[in-house]
Amino acid sequence: MQTYARIDVAVDHGEGAYLWATDGRRFLDFTSGIAVNALGHCHPHLVAALREQAGKVWHTSNIFRIPGGERLAERLVAATFADRVFFCNSGLEAFEAANKLTRKYFDDNGQPDRWRIIACTSSFHGRSLAAIAAAGNEKYLAGFAPHVPGFTHVAFGNLNETRAAITDETAAILVEPVQGEGGLRTGTDDYLRSLRQVCDEYGLLLIYDEVQCGMGRTGKLFAHEWSGVTPDIMMVAKGLGGGFPIGAILATEKVAASFGPGNHGTTFGGNPLAMACGNAVLDVMLADGFLDQVNEAAARLHAGLEGLVRRHPGVVSEARGKGLLAGLRCVVPNTEFIARARANGLLIVGAGDNVVRIMPPLIVKAAEVDAGLEILEGTCADLAQAAAE
């Protein structure tokens, strides 16, 4: 079906931070599968884990215990605020599970009338009817009326609007600590701490969508760790599988206790192949020094992006993001910037607010960061010259 405006690159294979097309072209891949290939392409440890599991068993159904899933859940709990984990297949499924858990929690606590969720403008939570309603973006809502009810929208970062939107029906606040699709906007530590305080004050649940900004992408395992406050429910996916489809919600015991047998389920979620990949990813990300290397690469990248803004104000106006979830707000159309960068050998992807997302794999080397910045410099120069002609 014609649901994707695909570019003319037929992928053949990848290694580390690079992709090769079937016509022999090599690209420095700073899309990372849109923050999915956290360990780059064909990471040896990830490949070995998948191959080993593929020779044992692929699928059993969740009517049986899956030891790899139990181990992955235990490790995620040990590394986070959470007490319980539910595995699914994608960030969208994590969103749906988080919404169901929220409603069940308040129903169990004798407050079934509390079901509405406050969400942020410029957010993105997936493509189901409920997820596009949560984001409230007209671009995604067009053609899909009537829209799913239950969501109230406030400006990202605006605590006054958030407080004013709370009613007797409000159950939760849903937020991305760093907005990806919406334009690489980063929630300040004060904002995230204040949301926690508001939720505690009004008896609301705080839901973090860390599908894109989690799994080491900002330099900590999860982006909210920078603020020092924790949610009640967190949505995770993308980088958790290193390229293999996986999603999850993490929750505190108080909230997770509302899910019992028959309340929710999945056919493929938590399958042995996905669990092997998730555990392999954690082997790498939880190793001593790994996140330090991410932060070093991120500092190098952001310094370079700030330099581009200073040197090419007619092409790019602002550097955004956190860690290796970075972006440039463009003066020229971001589609032109992306196409020119690709012609120069660098793969990047667009976002809202005329932003380009720059997301190297977390294993990116300093020389590869420098190579990417050199291509971005040439791209800015090309576009500045084109505008002057």
C-alpha positions in Angstrom: 0.0 0.0 0.0 1.1 3.6 -0.7 1.8 4.4 3.0 5.5 5.3 2.7 7.2 8.0 0.7 10.3 5.9 0.3 13.6 7.4 -0.8 15.6 5.8 -3.6 18.0 3.8 -1.5 17.7 0.0 -1.6 19.5 -1.3 1.4 21.8 -4.3 1.0 23.8 -4.6 4.2 25.1 -2.6 7.2 28.0 -2.7 9.6 28.4 -0.4 12.6 27.4 3.1 11.7 27.4 2.4 8.0 24.8 1.2 5.4 25.5 0.0 1.9 22.9 0.2 -0.9 22.5 -2.5 -3.6 24.1 -0.1 -6.1 27.3 0.0 -4.1 26.7 3.4 -2.4 27.9 3.7 1.2 26.2 5.9 3.7 27.0 7.0 7.2 23.8 6.1 9.0 22.7 8.8 11.5 19.1 7.6 11.4 19.8 4.4 13.3 16.5 3.0 12.0 14.9 6.1 13.7 16.6 5.4 17.0 16.1 1.6 16.8 19.5 0.3 15.8 21.0 1.5 19.1 24.1 -0.7 18.7 24.5 0.0 15.0 24.2 -2.6 12.3 25.2 -6.3 12.9 26.7 -5.8 16.3 28.6 -9.0 16.9 27.1 -9.7 20.4 23.6 -9.1 19.2 24.0 -11.3 16.1 25.5 -14.1 18.2 22.6 -14.0 20.7 20.0 -14.0 18.0 21.7 -16.9 16.1 22.0 -18.9 19.3 18.3 -18.5 20.2 17.2 -19.2 16.7 18.7 -22.6 17.0 16.7 -23.3 20.1 13.1 -22.1 19.9 11.4 -19.1 18.2 7.9 -19.0 19.6 6.0 -20.8 22.4 3.1 -18.5 23.4 2.8 -16.7 26.7 0.8 -19.7 28.1 4.3 -21.0 29.0 7.1 -19.4 31.0 9.8 -17.8 28.9 13.1 -17.8 30.8 14.7 -15.1 28.7 11.7 -12.8 29.3 11.9 -13.4 33.0 15.6 -12.5 33.0 15.1 -9.4 30.9 12.3 -8.2 33.1 14.4 -8.7 36.2 17.2 -6.7 34.7 15.0 -3.9 33.7 13.4 -3.7 37.1 16.9 -3.7 38.8 18.0 -0.8 36.5 14.9 1.3 36.9 12.0 2.6 39.1 9.8 -0.3 38.0 8.6 -3.4 39.8 6.8 -5.1 36.9 7.2 -5.4 33.1 4.8 -6.3 30.3 6.4 -7.2 27.0 4.8 -6.4 23.6 6.0 -5.8 20.1 6.3 -2.1 19.5 6.0 1.4 21.0 2.4 1.6 19.8 1.5 -1.5 21.7 3.2 -0.1 24.7 1.1 3.0 24.4 -2.1 0.9 24.2 -1.0 -1.2 27.2 -0.3 1.9 29.3 -3.7 3.4 28.5 -5.5 0.2 29.5 -3.5 -0.1 32.7 -4.3 3.5 33.6 -8.1 2.9 33.2 -7.9 -0.5 35.1 -6.0 1.1 37.9 -8.6 3.8 38.6 -11.5 1.3 38.1 -10.0 -1.0 40.6 -9.7 2.0 43.0 -13.3 2.9 42.8 -12.9 5.8 40.4 -14.0 4.6 37.0 -15.0 8.2 36.0 -11.3 9.1 36.0 -10.2 8.1 32.5 -9.0 11.1 30.6 -5.3 11.7 29.9 -3.5 15.0 29.5 -1.1 14.8 26.6 1.2 17.4 25.0 1.0 19.2 21.7 3.8 18.2 19.2 3.9 14.7 20.8 3.9 11.4 19.0 2.8 8.0 20.4 2.2 5.8 17.4 -0.4 5.4 14.6 -3.4 3.7 16.1 -6.6 5.6 16.3 -6.1 6.2 20.0 -2.4 7.1 19.6 -3.1 9.8 16.9 -5.8 11.2 19.2 -3.4 11.4 22.0 -0.9 13.4 19.9 -3.6 15.6 18.5 -1.6 16.4 15.4 -4.0 17.4 12.6 -1.5 16.0 10.0 -2.2 12.5 11.4 -5.8 13.0 12.4 -7.0 14.1 9.0 -9.3 11.5 7.4 -9.8 9.5 10.6 -12.8 11.1 12.3 -14.5 10.6 14.6 -11.5 10.9 16.8 -11.0 8.7 19.8 -12.1 10.6 23.0 -10.2 10.8 26.2 -7.3 13.1 25.6 -6.8 16.7 26.6 -3.9 18.7 25.0 -1.6 21.2 26.6 1.6 22.9 25.4 4.7 20.9 26.1 6.6 22.5 28.9 3.7 24.7 30.1 2.9 23.8 33.7 0.2 26.4 34.0 -1.8 24.9 31.1 -1.3 21.5 32.5 -2.7 22.4 35.9 -5.6 24.3 34.3 -6.5 21.2 32.3 -7.0 18.9 35.3 -10.7 17.9 36.0 -12.4 15.3 38.0 -12.1 12.9 35.0 -8.3 13.3 34.7 -6.4 10.1 35.3 -2.9 10.7 34.1 -0.4 13.0 32.4 1.5 11.5 29.4 4.7 13.1 28.2 7.9 12.4 26.3 10.9 13.7 28.3 12.4 14.5 24.9 10.0 14.9 22.0 11.4 13.2 18.9 8.8 13.4 16.1 7.7 16.8 17.4 11.0 18.5 16.8 13.6 17.5 19.3 12.2 19.6 22.2 13.7 18.7 25.6 11.7 18.9 28.8 13.6 20.8 31.4 14.4 19.1 34.7 12.2 21.6 36.5 9.3 20.8 34.2 9.6 17.1 34.7 9.9 17.5 38.4 6.9 19.7 38.5 4.8 17.2 36.6 5.7 14.6 39.2 4.6 17.1 41.9 1.3 17.8 40.1 0.5 14.1 39.7 1.2 13.5 43.4 -0.9 16.5 44.4 -4.0 15.4 42.3 -3.6 11.7 42.6 -2.8 11.3 38.9 -0.5 8.7 37.2 2.6 10.0 35.4 3.3 8.2 32.2 6.6 8.7 30.4 6.9 7.8 26.7 10.5 6.8 26.3 10.1 4.8 23.2 12.5 7.1 21.3 14.4 8.9 24.0 15.1 5.9 26.2 17.6 3.0 26.0 20.8 5.1 26.4 19.9 7.6 23.7 20.3 10.7 25.9 23.4 9.4 27.8 21.5 7.7 30.7 19.6 4.5 30.3 16.4 6.5 30.4 16.0 10.2 29.7 14.0 11.0 32.8 17.0 10.0 35.0 18.5 13.4 34.3 15.7 15.0 36.3 15.9 12.6 39.2 12.1 11.9 39.2 10.3 8.7 38.2 7.0 7.9 36.5 4.3 5.4 37.5 4.3 3.8 34.0 6.9 4.0 31.3 6.6 3.0 27.6 9.8 1.5 26.0 10.6 0.0 22.6 12.9 0.9 19.6 16.4 0.6 21.0 15.5 -2.2 23.5 15.7 -4.8 20.8 18.6 -3.3 18.9 16.6 -3.7 15.7 14.5 -6.7 16.6 10.8 -5.8 17.2 10.1 -5.4 20.9 8.1 -3.1 23.2 7.4 -2.9 26.9 5.7 -1.1 29.7 7.4 -0.8 33.0 5.3 0.1 36.1 5.4 0.3 39.9 3.8 -2.6 41.8 0.9 -0.4 43.0 -0.2 0.3 39.4 0.9 -3.0 37.8 -1.2 -5.0 40.3 -4.3 -3.9 38.4 -3.4 -6.2 35.5 -4.3 -9.8 36.2 -4.8 -12.9 34.0 -7.0 -12.1 31.1 -6.8 -8.3 31.4 -4.2 -7.9 28.6 -2.2 -10.1 26.3 -0.2 -10.5 23.1 0.5 -13.3 20.7 4.1 -12.5 19.8 5.1 -10.1 22.6 7.9 -11.4 24.8 8.9 -14.2 22.3 12.2 -16.0 22.9 13.9 -14.3 19.9 13.0 -10.8 21.1 14.0 -11.6 24.7 17.4 -12.8 23.5 18.0 -9.6 21.7 16.8 -7.4 24.6 19.2 -9.2 27.0 22.0 -8.8 24.5 21.3 -5.1 24.2 21.4 -4.7 28.0 24.6 -6.7 28.2 26.2 -3.9 26.2 24.4 -0.9 27.5 24.9 -1.8 31.2 28.6 -2.5 30.8 30.9 -0.2 32.7 31.8 2.8 30.6 29.3 2.4 27.8 27.1 5.4 28.7 30.3 7.5 29.3 31.2 6.9 25.7 27.7 7.9 24.6 28.0 11.2 26.5 31.5 11.8 25.0 30.2 11.3 21.5 27.1 13.4 22.2 29.2 16.3 23.5 31.4 16.2 20.4 28.3 16.1 18.2 26.5 19.0 19.9 29.5 21.2 19.8 29.8 20.6 16.1 26.1 21.3 15.6 26.3 24.6 17.5 29.2 25.5 15.2 27.1 24.9 12.1 24.4 27.2 13.5 27.0 30.0 14.0 28.6 29.6 10.6 25.4 29.0 8.5 22.6 31.1 9.9 20.9 31.2 6.5 20.6 27.4 6.5 20.1 26.3 10.1 18.9 28.3 13.0 19.1 26.2 16.1 20.7 23.0 17.5 18.3 20.9 19.6 18.0 17.6 21.5 19.9 15.8 24.2 22.6 13.1 23.9 22.6 11.3 20.6 19.0 12.3 20.0 20.0 15.6 18.3 18.6 17.9 15.7 18.9 21.0 13.7 16.1 23.4 13.0 16.3 24.5 9.4 15.8 27.8 7.7 15.6 26.0 4.3 13.0 23.2 4.0 14.2 20.3 6.0 13.4 18.0 3.1 16.0 19.8 1.0 18.5 19.5 3.8 17.9 15.8 4.1 18.2 15.1 0.4 21.4 17.1 0.1 22.9 15.3 3.1 22.0 12.0 1.5 23.6 13.0 -1.8 26.7 13.8 0.3 26.7 10.4 2.0 24.9 11.0 5.3 21.4 9.6 6.2 19.3 11.7 8.5 15.5 12.0 9.0 13.0 14.8 9.4 10.9 15.9 12.4 8.3 18.5 13.2 9.0 22.2 13.3 11.2 22.0 10.2 13.8 20.0 12.1 16.2 17.3 11.0 16.9 14.5 13.4 20.5 13.3 13.8 20.7 10.0 15.6 24.0 8.1 15.3 24.1 4.6 16.8 25.2 4.7 20.4 28.4 2.9 19.5 29.5 5.7 17.1 33.2 6.5 17.2 34.7 10.0 17.4 36.0 9.8 13.9 32.5 8.9 12.7 31.0 11.8 14.5 33.6 14.1 12.9 32.8 12.5 9.5 29.1 13.2 9.9 29.8 16.8 11.0 32.0 17.3 7.9 29.2 16.1 5.7 26.7 18.4 7.5 29.2 21.3 7.0 29.4 20.6 3.3 25.6 20.3 3.1 25.1 23.7 4.7 27.7 25.2 2.3 25.9 23.6 -0.7 22.5 24.9 0.4 23.9 28.4 1.2 25.5 28.6 -2.2 22.3 27.4 -3.9 20.3 30.1 -2.1 22.8 32.8 -3.2 22.6 31.9 -6.9 
